[in-house]
Amino acid sequence: MDTWVWWLVAAVGLGIPLVVTAMPEFGMLALGAVAAAVTNALGAGAVAQFIVFAAVSVALIAVVRPVAMRHRAQRPELASGVEALKGRQAVVLERVDGSGGRIKLAGEIWSARALDSERTFEAGEHVDVVEIEGATAIVM
């Protein structure tokens, strides 16, 4: 069997722990093995194949791993303040129409206005907050 086939077998063998353990380093080593298989297919000797395997694997681990770890450590951005209120549901306290009204939003009483000026919401109805303009919630 040709040497490049053994490199591909090694790549698949390194890909299995990548899937099982979710450790990206195995994938980087598998790519190094694929690069070594290509090197063999181009006619290079065994020493060149091992050098390419080591160089590609180390380069990927040195470059990609820190970027992946930094990306993994970032926390998702959380909405706070007024941005956190958009999309929430509120209860109408006083009739809300295009000119105004009152709602209870996140435990607080807010002035509100209907997004559609022709629409009205009566006390007790649930509305969705679309936007906050100053101290007024725009609802629908």
N, C-alpha and C positions, 0 to 999 in steps of 0.2 A: 504494500500500500504506500502511496506517495506521502511525503512528509506534510504537505499542505493539508491533507485529510486529517492527520493527527492534530494539527493546529485547530482545525474546525471542530474536531471532537473535544479538544480542550476548551474551546470557546463555549460550546454547548454545556460542557461540564461545569464551567464557571457561571453560566447563565442560570442553572438550576438553583444554586444557593441564593442568587440574586432574587429570584422569584419567591423562594421559601422564606428568606430572612429579611427581604427588603433592604439589603445593604448595597448601596450603589457602587461600592468599591469592587464587588464581584463583576458588575457590568463593565467597569472600566478595564479590569483585567481581561474580560472576554473580548473587548474591543482590541486590546493589545494582541491577543491570540489571533484575531482575524487579520490584523495588520501583518503579523508574522506569516500567516498563510499566504497573503498576497505577495509578501516579499519572496517566499519560496516559489510561488507561481511565476514570478519574474526572473527566477533563475539564481537567486542569491544563495550563498552557502549557509550552513547551520549557525555559524558564529553571527552572521549578519541577521539571521532570523531572531536569535535570542536578544541581540542588541535592539532590534526594532521592537520586539515584544516588551522589553524592559523600558525602553524610551517612551513608547506610546502609553504604556500603563502608568509609569511614574508621572508623565506630563499630564495625563487626564486626572490622576489623583491630586496632583499639585495645583492644578488650575480649577477643575470643576468642583471638587469636593469642598473647598472653602466657600465658593459661591453658593453651593447647595446648602451648606450648613448655615450660612448667613440668611439665606432665604427662609430656611426652616425655622430659624429663631425669631423671625419677625412676627409680632403679634398682629392679628387682624385689627384694622382700624374700627373703633367703636364710635357710633354716633352719640353725641352728647348735646345737651342744651336744646335749643329749638330744633336742630336737625333730628334729634331723637323722637320728637313729637310727630313728625311727618309720617303719615301712613297709619297712625294709631286711631283707635276708635274712641268716640266720645258720646256722652249722653246729652241730649238737648234739655236744658232747664227752662228756658224761655224761648218762645217761637223764634226761629232763625229764618231769615229771608235775605234778599239781596241788600237790604239796608242795615241788617244787624240782628243781634240776639245774644243769648248766653248759652254756653255749654259747660259741662264738667269734663275736663281733660286731665288725665293723670292725677286725679285727686284735687285739682285746682279749678276754680271757676274762671273761664275765659270769655271774652267777647268774641263773637263769631259772625261770619257772613257767609251766605251761600255762594258757591262757585257759579252756579247758574242763577242769575238775578231773578228769574221767574219762578224758581223753585222755592217752596217753603217746607220747613221741618217743624213739627209740633213737639211740645214737651213730652219727654219719655222716649222719643225715637233715638235710634243709634245712627250716628253719622261717622264718616271717615274724614280725617284731617288731611287735606291735600297740600296746604301751604300755610306758613305763618308769615303774616305781614305786620311787623311791629308787635303790637299786643293783641292782634286779631287773628283768629284761626279761620282759614278759608276751608269750608267743609262741603261735602257732597253726599 
